[in-house]
C-alpha cells in the first residue's frame, strides 16, 4: 500500500505486540523534526558569563570605562563576574576591595544586582552580578 501511494512504511513502536507501523513520507518527517528543533533553539534564552577584572588601585578613567562595559553586559542580559585583584602586599587592604565591589553595585544598581555576597578566593574578591529582569 505504501509503495502504491509513493510513501514509506515506518515502524513506530517495534516493541509493541503487534509492532506498530505507519505509512508516511519519511524524508518530510525528518525535515519537519529538524525544523521544529531549529525553531526551539531560536526561542532559547542563553546567559553568558562575562568577566570584569579590576585592580585595587585602578585609575578613575579606567574605572568609568569598566563600569560602562559592565552595565552594557547587564543590559544585554548577561551575568557579570567581578574580580577585584590584589597584587603583592595589597592583600592587607581587603576592606578597600569589598568597598570597591559595593561602589560598583551602587553604580550599576538599575541594570543588575548581586547574586550573593562577595567572596574572597585566594588573592581575589569575586562577586557575580545578575541582570535585573526587564518585566518589572
Protein Blocks (a to p, Z undefined) as FASTA:
>chain_A
ZZmnopacddfblmbccdddddddfklmmmmmmmmmmmmmmmpccdddddddddfklcfk
lmmmmmmmmmmmmmnopacddddddehjlmmmmmmmmmmmmmmmmmmmmmpccfbdcdde
hjaccdddddddfkZZ
